[in-house]
């Protein structure tokens, strides 16, 4: 029995399934959860709930999962007989690692992900680092299972693929990703709704905030590193305003590494990007307890970003 067969066998034997998204949820983790939720509650006729320690960004409300969504710092896992984590490279990304560890081997777990740094922490681990997004993996297993792809399912899957490939502009873009997207469009995915909500949604005010950050961009000529600092969200608006900035900065030709640092509630969050074949930013992220892909990775550390006379430092 391969991993896909194990996943559907576990689903068939379960009644109440919990889908866990990673903290600070994005289009891939929520799009994957939406697609799997609508499959489970539709064709599979199972009870299902989506959980995350952080709220759904307004830009992703169109996925229509708000009524199935629990946002909390804790959850009673004993209410469920199957747990599926989506796009979580390790237990820390779930935001509830201790709670999940306590239930290890008591409740069956499935881990579906595309990060090369995934620690294979579940009973069943379907991890494919060659996939553009976790949504692409969900698409593949639903196709293998010959499941019906409704508009709600296809829209969730396409949202995951489009946002994780930055609309087919970053290194995650593959012919498999493009082919999957084409098939999802054929099956009725609402691409205009996705793009209008996730890409074409900047207001004049948000663009001014981008301008404020970009006006203080730093470039280290010796190491060819571009860095951008996003101040505390109380000073600079909601964090989701700046989604996509790291990918946007990869258009700077001379840069080998892009670093975007964001301050949030005593935590410094770092996103890194590169387009260079010989550079692996996931290895750097690992040194700070993070992870990701060779070309896109990140980490979070306690600290405060402090502006100095000529630069920035983290205290």
C-alpha positions in Angstrom: 0.0 0.0 0.0 1.5 3.3 -1.0 1.1 6.6 0.9 -1.9 7.8 -1.1 -3.7 4.5 -0.5 -2.8 4.7 3.2 -4.3 8.3 3.3 -7.7 7.2 1.8 -7.8 4.1 3.9 -7.4 6.2 7.0 -10.1 8.6 5.8 -12.5 5.7 5.1 -12.0 4.3 8.6 -12.5 7.7 10.3 -15.6 9.7 11.2 -14.4 13.0 12.5 -11.3 14.5 10.9 -9.3 17.5 11.9 -7.3 19.5 9.3 -4.5 21.6 10.7 -3.1 24.6 8.9 0.3 26.2 9.7 0.5 29.3 11.8 0.3 32.6 9.9 -1.8 30.8 7.3 -1.2 31.5 3.6 -3.0 30.6 0.4 -1.4 27.1 0.2 -2.2 25.8 3.6 -5.7 27.3 3.6 -6.4 26.4 -0.1 -5.3 22.8 0.6 -7.5 22.6 3.7 -10.5 24.1 1.9 -10.1 21.5 -0.9 -9.7 18.6 1.4 -12.6 19.8 3.7 -15.0 20.0 0.8 -14.0 16.6 -0.4 -14.4 15.1 3.1 -17.8 16.7 3.9 -19.0 16.1 0.3 -18.1 12.9 -1.5 -16.5 11.2 1.5 -19.4 12.1 3.8 -17.2 12.7 6.8 -17.3 15.3 9.6 -14.4 17.7 9.4 -13.0 20.8 11.0 -10.2 23.2 10.0 -7.9 24.5 12.8 -5.3 27.1 13.0 -3.7 29.1 15.8 -4.1 32.3 13.7 -7.1 33.7 11.9 -7.9 33.5 8.2 -6.6 36.6 6.4 -9.3 38.6 4.8 -7.8 38.1 1.4 -8.7 34.3 1.7 -12.3 34.7 2.9 -13.4 33.7 -0.6 -12.4 30.1 0.2 -15.7 29.9 2.2 -14.3 27.9 5.1 -15.0 30.4 7.9 -17.9 28.4 9.3 -15.7 25.2 9.5 -12.8 27.1 10.9 -11.5 27.1 14.6 -9.0 29.8 15.5 -7.5 29.0 19.0 -4.3 28.5 20.9 -5.5 25.1 22.0 -7.8 22.3 21.0 -9.2 19.0 22.4 -7.7 16.5 19.9 -9.6 13.6 21.6 -12.7 14.8 19.7 -11.2 13.5 16.5 -10.1 10.1 15.2 -7.8 11.4 12.4 -5.5 14.5 12.2 -4.2 15.8 8.9 -1.5 18.5 8.9 -1.2 20.5 5.7 1.9 22.4 4.5 3.5 22.0 8.0 7.2 21.2 7.7 7.4 20.3 11.4 5.2 20.2 14.5 6.2 23.8 15.5 4.5 25.1 12.4 1.2 23.8 13.7 1.4 26.2 16.7 0.4 23.3 19.0 3.4 21.0 19.0 3.1 20.0 22.7 -0.6 19.1 22.3 0.1 17.0 19.2 3.1 15.3 20.9 0.9 14.3 23.9 -1.5 12.5 21.5 1.3 10.7 19.5 0.3 7.1 18.7 -3.2 7.7 20.3 -4.7 9.4 17.2 -3.7 8.6 13.7 -1.9 11.4 12.0 -1.2 12.3 8.3 1.4 14.8 7.2 1.0 16.2 3.6 3.6 18.7 2.6 6.1 19.9 0.0 8.9 21.3 2.1 12.3 19.7 1.7 13.0 20.3 5.5 9.9 18.2 6.5 10.7 16.0 9.5 8.2 13.2 8.7 6.6 13.4 12.1 3.3 11.7 11.4 2.1 8.1 11.0 1.7 8.6 7.3 3.9 11.2 5.6 3.3 12.2 2.0 6.1 14.7 1.4 7.0 15.8 -2.1 9.6 18.6 -2.3 9.3 18.6 -6.1 5.7 19.8 -5.9 5.1 23.5 -6.3 2.7 23.5 -3.4 0.9 21.3 -0.9 -2.2 22.0 -3.0 -0.5 20.3 -6.0 -0.1 17.2 -3.9 -3.8 17.3 -2.8 -4.7 17.7 -6.4 -2.6 14.6 -7.4 -4.1 12.3 -4.7 -7.7 13.4 -5.4 -7.1 12.6 -9.1 -5.5 9.2 -8.3 -8.6 8.5 -6.1 -10.8 9.5 -9.1 -12.6 12.0 -6.8 -15.0 14.6 -8.1 -13.4 18.0 -8.3 -16.1 20.6 -7.5 -15.7 24.3 -8.0 -15.0 24.8 -4.3 -12.3 22.1 -4.4 -10.7 23.3 -7.6 -10.7 27.0 -6.4 -8.9 26.0 -3.2 -6.3 24.0 -5.0 -5.7 26.6 -7.7 -5.4 29.3 -5.0 -2.6 27.2 -3.3 -0.7 26.7 -6.5 -1.0 30.3 -7.7 0.1 31.9 -4.4 3.0 29.5 -3.7 4.4 30.0 -7.2 3.7 33.7 -7.1 1.5 33.3 -10.1 4.0 31.2 -12.0 6.9 33.6 -11.5 9.1 31.9 -8.9 11.4 28.9 -8.8 8.5 26.6 -7.7 6.9 26.9 -11.1 7.2 23.6 -13.0 5.4 22.0 -16.0 3.5 19.8 -13.5 2.2 22.9 -11.6 1.1 24.6 -14.8 -0.6 21.3 -16.1 -2.4 20.9 -12.7 -3.5 24.6 -12.9 -4.8 24.1 -16.5 -6.8 21.0 -15.4 -8.2 22.9 -12.4 -9.3 25.7 -14.7 -11.0 23.2 -17.0 -12.8 21.8 -13.9 -14.2 25.2 -13.0 -11.7 26.9 -10.6 -12.6 30.6 -10.2 -9.3 32.1 -11.2 -10.6 35.7 -11.4 -11.9 35.4 -7.8 -8.5 34.1 -6.7 -6.5 36.9 -8.4 -8.8 39.7 -7.4 -8.5 38.7 -3.7 -4.9 37.7 -3.4 -3.0 39.8 -6.0 -5.1 42.7 -7.3 -6.1 44.0 -3.9 -3.6 46.7 -2.9 -5.2 50.0 -1.9 -3.4 53.4 -2.4 -2.7 53.4 1.4 -1.1 49.9 1.3 1.1 50.9 -1.6 2.3 53.9 0.3 3.3 51.6 3.1 5.2 49.5 0.6 6.9 52.7 -0.6 7.9 53.5 3.0 9.6 50.1 3.4 11.2 50.1 0.0 12.6 53.6 0.5 14.8 52.2 3.3 15.9 49.1 1.3 19.5 48.0 2.2 22.0 46.5 -0.3 25.2 44.8 0.8 27.4 45.0 -2.4 30.0 42.6 -1.0 27.6 39.7 -0.3 24.9 40.8 -2.8 22.2 40.7 -0.1 19.1 42.9 -0.3 17.3 43.4 3.0 14.0 45.1 3.7 12.7 45.9 7.2 8.9 45.9 8.0 8.3 47.7 11.3 5.9 46.6 14.0 2.4 46.1 12.5 1.0 48.7 14.8 3.1 51.2 13.0 2.8 49.8 9.5 -0.7 48.2 9.3 -1.7 44.5 9.0 1.1 42.0 8.2 -0.8 40.6 5.2 -0.3 44.0 3.4 3.3 43.0 2.8 2.6 39.5 1.5 4.6 38.9 -1.7 7.3 41.5 -0.9 10.1 39.0 -0.7 9.1 37.5 -4.1 8.8 40.9 -5.6 12.3 41.8 -4.6 13.8 38.8 -6.5 13.4 41.0 -9.5 16.5 42.9 -8.4 19.0 41.5 -10.8 22.2 42.0 -8.8 20.9 40.4 -5.6 21.9 36.8 -4.6 19.8 36.7 -1.5 16.6 38.6 -0.5 15.9 39.0 3.2 12.7 40.6 4.5 12.5 41.0 8.3 9.1 41.8 9.9 8.5 42.8 13.6 5.4 41.3 15.3 4.7 41.1 19.0 8.3 40.6 20.2 9.1 38.2 17.4 11.3 38.8 14.3 10.0 36.9 11.3 12.4 36.4 8.4 11.6 35.5 4.8 14.4 34.7 2.4 14.5 34.2 -1.3 17.1 33.5 -4.0 17.0 32.8 -7.7 20.6 31.5 -7.8 21.2 27.8 -8.5 24.2 27.6 -6.2 22.4 29.1 -3.1 20.1 27.2 -0.7 18.4 29.6 1.7 16.7 26.6 3.5 20.1 25.7 4.9 20.5 29.2 6.4 17.0 29.1 7.8 17.7 25.8 9.5 20.4 27.4 11.6 17.8 29.6 13.2 15.2 26.9 13.7 13.3 27.5 10.5 13.1 25.8 7.1 11.5 25.8 3.7 12.7 25.3 0.2 16.1 25.9 -1.4 14.9 29.1 -3.1 12.3 30.2 -0.5 12.7 29.8 3.3 12.2 31.5 6.6 12.4 31.5 10.4 11.2 33.3 13.5 13.3 34.3 16.5 12.5 36.3 19.7 13.8 39.9 19.4 13.3 43.5 18.5 14.4 45.2 15.3 16.2 48.5 16.3 17.1 51.2 13.8 20.6 52.5 14.1 22.2 55.5 12.5 23.1 53.7 9.3 21.4 50.3 9.5 19.3 48.0 11.6 20.1 45.5 14.3 18.2 42.8 16.2 18.2 43.0 20.1 
